[in-house]
Amino acid sequence: MRTKLQKSSLAILVFIGFSFLVVSFGWRNLSSPMNLAQTGEWLEINQGASLSSVARELDDRNIIEFPSLFSIYARMRQEATRIQAGEYLIRPETTARELLEQLVNGQVYLHQITFVEGWTFSDVVTALQNNSAIDSNDFKSEMVMTDLGRPDLHPEGQFFPDTYSFPRNTKALEVLKQANTALNDRLQSSWANKTSESGLKNPYEALILASIIEKESKLASERKIISGVFHRRLELNMRLQADPTVIYGLGNEFEGDLNRENLTNDTPYNTYTRHGLPPTPISLVGQGSLSAAVDPEIGSALYFVATGNIDGSHYFSSTLEEHNKAVKRYLQIMEDAH
């Protein structure tokens, strides 16, 4: 009787010991870095894919050694049916346990696109269409503002220049929603900080003026000075005479060099032939230009022209006579440079 009891106890101990070894081996395997390239591995999970199929793919690619163990672990945690579709970057040193957490939490790889200050809406559309991670198949640029709920607005200038992150196959309109929301937030915040020196009537006018400042200024230190010039010209009912608005109005007709014929070619955006602000913004606007538009620098300057210096600075004048001299100096510099 004792012998049978001893044998039974020994069998139980052997089973417990074996089970411990199995569990210990399984846990060590799940907690050790998988076989990954130094740059990581990409994993695409389609909608409705099962964990077992994912485990098989990982096994076929020699990323994990025991796909069944990976599947069992997921089922034990009741997470086998919770993995989310998407594109994943499995980074080096990732363990199977960490990978499961990544898949369950939907920590997909986020692609990026950057919209640049001074870009036109056409530039934005081109960037969206050229980004392979963005779904622009049914994107219609002429319907953007209608789809964003503002059919009354022109799309120019309605998107904040910044870098935006998104998962693969995000619709182009969804990216633009992010940029439009960012623009509106910053525009309203800037308008709330408008100083008494600004005679602008509403945020949209501020956006239009900011877009001109954006195109005119290369130096952050000059933005408020340029804003002051334009504010004073508006107050005195002087034409803005801003070259960038003329160029924008010419569109594809502009050949790269602004000439007298261009300046007299009347379009809604020609601020040499028309008074006041143009009808819409002419570019994407950064925060610096937005702030400058609503907070112009006090002064007497009514004119400015490039100095010809490599830094892109301008010479500011209070009188036409002084301005004409500055223009003459600039033209001489340009002539000498050639």
C-alpha positions as CSV (number, residue, x, y, z in Angstrom):
1,M,0.0,0.0,0.0
2,R,2.8,2.4,0.9
3,T,4.6,1.5,-2.3
4,K,1.6,2.4,-4.4
5,L,1.2,5.7,-2.4
6,Q,4.8,6.5,-3.0
7,K,4.5,5.8,-6.7
8,S,1.4,8.0,-6.9
9,S,3.1,10.8,-5.0
10,L,6.2,10.5,-7.2
11,A,4.0,10.7,-10.4
12,I,2.3,13.8,-9.1
13,L,5.6,15.4,-8.3
14,V,6.9,14.5,-11.8
15,F,3.8,15.9,-13.4
16,I,4.1,19.1,-11.3
17,G,7.7,19.4,-12.2
18,F,7.1,18.8,-15.9
19,S,4.2,21.3,-15.9
20,F,6.4,23.8,-14.2
21,L,9.1,23.3,-16.8
22,V,6.6,23.7,-19.6
23,V,5.1,26.9,-18.1
24,S,8.6,28.2,-17.4
25,F,9.7,27.5,-20.9
26,G,6.6,29.0,-22.4
27,W,6.8,32.2,-20.3
28,R,10.5,32.6,-21.1
29,N,9.8,32.2,-24.8
30,L,6.9,34.7,-24.7
31,S,9.0,37.2,-22.7
32,S,12.2,37.0,-24.9
33,P,12.8,39.2,-27.9
34,M,11.5,37.7,-31.1
35,N,13.6,37.1,-34.2
36,L,13.4,40.6,-35.7
37,A,15.6,42.5,-38.1
38,Q,17.5,45.4,-36.7
39,T,15.1,47.8,-38.5
40,G,12.1,45.9,-37.2
41,E,9.4,44.1,-39.2
42,W,6.2,45.3,-40.8
43,L,3.0,43.4,-40.1
44,E,-0.3,44.1,-42.0
45,I,-3.5,42.7,-40.4
46,N,-6.6,42.8,-42.5
47,Q,-10.0,43.4,-41.1
48,G,-11.5,40.2,-39.7
49,A,-8.1,38.3,-39.6
50,S,-7.8,35.7,-36.8
51,L,-5.0,35.5,-34.3
52,S,-4.2,32.0,-35.5
53,S,-3.6,33.3,-39.1
54,V,-1.4,36.1,-37.7
55,A,0.5,33.6,-35.6
56,R,1.0,31.4,-38.7
57,E,2.3,34.4,-40.7
58,L,4.8,35.2,-37.9
59,D,5.9,31.6,-37.9
60,D,6.3,31.5,-41.7
61,R,8.5,34.6,-41.5
62,N,10.5,33.0,-38.7
63,I,9.6,35.8,-36.3
64,I,8.2,33.5,-33.6
65,E,9.2,29.8,-33.0
66,F,6.0,28.5,-31.4
67,P,2.9,30.0,-33.0
68,S,0.6,27.6,-31.0
69,L,2.1,28.9,-27.8
70,F,1.4,32.5,-28.9
71,S,-2.2,31.6,-29.7
72,I,-2.7,29.7,-26.4
73,Y,-1.4,32.7,-24.4
74,A,-3.8,35.0,-26.2
75,R,-6.8,32.8,-25.6
76,M,-5.8,32.4,-21.9
77,R,-5.9,36.2,-21.6
78,Q,-9.2,36.3,-23.6
79,E,-7.6,38.5,-26.1
80,A,-7.5,36.3,-29.2
81,T,-10.5,38.0,-30.7
82,R,-9.5,41.5,-29.7
83,I,-6.7,42.1,-32.1
84,Q,-7.2,45.2,-34.3
85,A,-6.6,45.5,-38.1
86,G,-4.0,47.9,-39.3
87,E,-0.3,48.3,-40.3
88,Y,2.1,47.6,-37.5
89,L,5.8,48.2,-37.1
90,I,7.3,45.5,-34.8
91,R,10.4,47.2,-33.4
92,P,13.6,45.3,-32.4
93,E,13.6,43.7,-29.0
94,T,9.8,43.3,-29.0
95,T,8.6,40.2,-27.1
96,A,5.6,38.1,-28.1
97,R,3.8,39.3,-25.1
98,E,4.5,43.0,-26.0
99,L,3.4,42.2,-29.6
100,L,0.0,40.9,-28.4
101,E,-0.5,44.0,-26.3
102,Q,0.4,46.2,-29.4
103,L,-2.1,44.3,-31.5
104,V,-4.9,44.4,-28.9
105,N,-4.4,48.1,-28.3
106,G,-4.3,48.9,-32.0
107,Q,-0.9,50.7,-31.7
108,V,-0.6,50.9,-35.5
109,Y,2.2,52.7,-37.3
110,L,1.4,56.4,-37.9
111,H,2.6,57.9,-41.2
112,Q,3.1,61.6,-41.5
113,I,2.5,64.5,-43.9
114,T,3.8,68.0,-43.6
115,F,2.0,71.1,-44.9
116,V,4.4,74.0,-45.3
117,E,3.9,77.7,-44.6
118,G,3.2,79.6,-47.8
119,W,1.8,76.6,-49.7
120,T,-1.3,77.1,-51.7
121,F,-4.3,74.7,-51.6
122,S,-3.1,73.2,-54.8
123,D,0.2,72.3,-53.1
124,V,-1.7,70.7,-50.3
125,V,-3.8,68.6,-52.7
126,T,-0.6,67.5,-54.6
127,A,1.0,66.4,-51.3
128,L,-2.0,64.4,-50.3
129,Q,-2.2,62.6,-53.7
130,N,1.5,61.8,-53.6
131,N,1.4,60.3,-50.2
132,S,1.1,56.5,-50.7
133,A,-0.3,56.0,-47.1
134,I,-3.3,58.3,-47.8
135,D,-6.4,57.1,-49.5
136,S,-7.3,59.8,-52.1
137,N,-9.2,57.6,-54.5
138,D,-12.5,59.4,-54.0
139,F,-11.1,62.7,-53.0
140,K,-12.6,65.7,-54.8
141,S,-10.7,69.0,-54.1
142,E,-13.6,71.1,-55.3
143,M,-15.9,69.6,-52.7
144,V,-13.5,69.9,-49.7
145,M,-15.1,72.9,-47.9
146,T,-18.6,71.5,-48.6
147,D,-17.5,68.2,-47.0
148,L,-16.1,70.1,-44.1
149,G,-19.4,71.8,-43.5
150,R,-18.3,75.3,-44.8
151,P,-19.5,75.5,-48.5
152,D,-19.4,79.3,-48.2
153,L,-15.6,79.3,-47.8
154,H,-12.9,79.1,-50.4
155,P,-10.4,76.3,-49.4
156,E,-7.3,78.6,-49.8
157,G,-5.7,79.2,-46.4
158,Q,-8.1,77.0,-44.5
159,F,-5.5,74.5,-43.3
160,F,-2.8,75.0,-40.7
161,P,0.8,74.3,-41.9
162,D,2.1,71.5,-39.6
163,T,3.0,67.8,-39.5
164,Y,0.1,65.5,-39.2
165,S,0.1,61.8,-38.2
166,F,-2.3,59.1,-39.4
167,P,-2.6,55.4,-39.9
168,R,-2.3,53.9,-43.4
169,N,-5.3,54.2,-45.7
170,T,-6.7,57.3,-43.9
171,K,-8.9,59.3,-46.2
172,A,-7.5,62.5,-47.5
173,L,-10.5,64.4,-46.1
174,E,-9.7,63.1,-42.6
175,V,-6.2,64.6,-42.8
176,L,-7.6,67.9,-44.0
177,K,-10.1,67.9,-41.1
178,Q,-7.2,67.8,-38.7
179,A,-5.5,70.7,-40.5
180,N,-8.7,72.7,-40.7
181,T,-9.5,72.3,-37.0
182,A,-6.0,73.3,-36.1
183,L,-6.3,76.5,-38.3
184,N,-9.6,77.4,-36.8
185,D,-8.3,77.0,-33.3
186,R,-5.3,79.2,-33.9
187,L,-7.3,81.8,-35.9
188,Q,-9.8,82.2,-33.1
189,S,-7.1,82.4,-30.5
190,S,-5.2,85.0,-32.5
191,W,-8.3,87.0,-33.0
192,A,-9.0,87.0,-29.3
193,N,-5.6,88.6,-28.8
194,K,-6.2,91.4,-31.4
195,T,-4.8,94.7,-30.4
196,S,-6.4,98.1,-30.8
197,E,-4.0,99.0,-33.6
198,S,-5.7,96.4,-35.8
199,G,-8.6,97.8,-37.9
200,L,-9.5,94.4,-39.3
201,K,-13.3,93.6,-39.1
202,N,-13.3,89.9,-38.6
203,P,-11.1,86.8,-38.3
204,Y,-11.4,86.0,-42.0
205,E,-9.9,89.4,-42.9
206,A,-7.1,88.6,-40.4
207,L,-6.5,85.3,-42.2
208,I,-6.3,87.0,-45.6
209,L,-3.8,89.6,-44.4
210,A,-1.8,87.0,-42.6
211,S,-1.5,85.0,-45.8
212,I,0.0,88.1,-47.6
213,I,2.4,88.7,-44.7
214,E,3.4,85.0,-44.9
215,K,4.3,85.4,-48.6
216,E,6.1,88.8,-48.1
217,S,8.2,88.0,-45.1
218,K,11.2,85.7,-44.8
219,L,12.3,87.1,-41.4
220,A,10.1,86.6,-38.4
221,S,11.4,89.9,-37.0
222,E,9.8,91.8,-40.0
223,R,6.3,90.3,-39.8
224,K,4.8,92.9,-37.5
225,I,6.5,95.7,-39.3
226,I,5.0,94.5,-42.7
227,S,1.7,94.1,-41.0
228,G,1.9,97.7,-39.8
229,V,2.6,98.9,-43.3
230,F,-0.5,97.1,-44.7
231,H,-2.7,98.3,-41.9
232,R,-1.7,101.9,-42.5
233,R,-2.3,101.6,-46.2
234,L,-5.8,100.1,-45.6
235,E,-6.6,102.9,-43.2
236,L,-5.5,105.5,-45.7
237,N,-7.4,103.7,-48.5
238,M,-4.1,103.1,-50.3
239,R,-3.8,100.1,-52.5
240,L,-1.7,97.3,-50.8
241,Q,0.4,96.8,-53.9
242,A,1.5,93.4,-52.7
243,D,3.3,91.4,-55.4
244,P,2.3,87.9,-54.0
245,T,-1.4,88.7,-54.5
246,V,-0.8,89.6,-58.1
247,I,1.2,86.4,-58.7
248,Y,-1.6,84.4,-57.0
249,G,-4.2,86.0,-59.3
250,L,-2.2,85.2,-62.4
251,G,-2.2,81.5,-61.5
252,N,-0.6,79.4,-64.3
253,E,-0.1,82.5,-66.4
254,F,2.7,83.7,-64.2
255,E,6.0,82.8,-65.8
256,G,8.4,83.5,-63.0
257,D,9.2,87.2,-63.4
258,L,6.7,89.9,-62.4
259,N,6.5,92.6,-65.0
260,R,4.5,95.8,-65.7
261,E,2.0,93.9,-67.8
262,N,1.4,91.6,-64.8
263,L,0.9,94.5,-62.5
264,T,-1.8,96.0,-64.7
265,N,-3.5,92.7,-65.5
266,D,-6.7,93.2,-63.4
267,T,-7.8,90.2,-61.4
268,P,-9.7,90.0,-58.1
269,Y,-6.3,89.5,-56.4
270,N,-4.4,92.4,-58.1
271,T,-3.8,94.8,-55.2
272,Y,-2.1,97.2,-57.6
273,T,-5.4,97.7,-59.5
274,R,-7.9,97.2,-56.6
275,H,-8.3,98.7,-53.2
276,G,-8.6,96.7,-50.0
277,L,-7.9,93.0,-49.2
278,P,-8.1,90.3,-51.9
279,P,-11.3,88.1,-51.7
280,T,-9.6,85.1,-50.1
281,P,-6.3,84.1,-48.5
282,I,-3.5,83.3,-50.9
283,S,-1.6,80.7,-48.9
284,L,-1.3,78.6,-45.8
285,V,-0.5,80.7,-42.8
286,G,1.8,80.0,-39.9
287,Q,1.3,81.2,-36.3
288,G,3.8,84.0,-36.6
289,S,2.0,85.6,-39.5
290,L,-1.4,85.1,-37.8
291,S,-0.1,86.9,-34.7
292,A,1.4,89.7,-36.8
293,A,-1.8,90.3,-38.7
294,V,-3.7,91.1,-35.5
295,D,-0.9,92.9,-33.7
296,P,0.8,95.3,-36.2
297,E,3.8,97.3,-35.2
298,I,3.1,101.0,-34.7
299,G,5.1,103.2,-37.0
300,S,5.0,105.5,-40.1
301,A,6.3,103.2,-42.9
302,L,4.0,102.9,-45.9
303,Y,6.4,101.2,-48.3
304,F,8.9,98.4,-48.3
305,V,11.2,96.8,-50.8
306,A,13.8,94.0,-50.6
307,T,17.3,95.1,-49.7
308,G,18.9,92.5,-51.9
309,N,20.7,91.0,-48.9
310,I,20.9,87.2,-48.7
311,D,18.9,87.2,-45.5
312,G,15.7,88.3,-47.3
313,S,15.3,91.5,-45.4
314,H,13.4,94.6,-46.5
315,Y,14.0,98.4,-46.4
316,F,11.0,100.3,-45.0
317,S,10.1,103.9,-46.0
318,S,7.7,106.5,-44.9
319,T,7.6,108.5,-48.1
320,L,7.4,107.7,-51.7
321,E,10.6,109.6,-52.5
322,E,12.5,107.5,-50.0
323,H,10.9,104.3,-51.3
324,N,11.8,105.1,-54.9
325,K,15.5,105.5,-53.8
326,A,15.4,102.2,-52.1
327,V,13.9,100.5,-55.2
328,K,16.6,102.1,-57.3
329,R,19.3,100.7,-55.0
330,Y,17.7,97.2,-55.1
331,L,17.5,97.2,-58.9
332,Q,21.2,98.3,-59.1
333,I,22.1,95.4,-56.7
334,M,20.2,93.0,-58.9
335,E,21.8,94.3,-62.0
336,D,25.3,94.1,-60.5
337,A,24.6,90.5,-59.4
338,H,24.0,89.5,-63.0
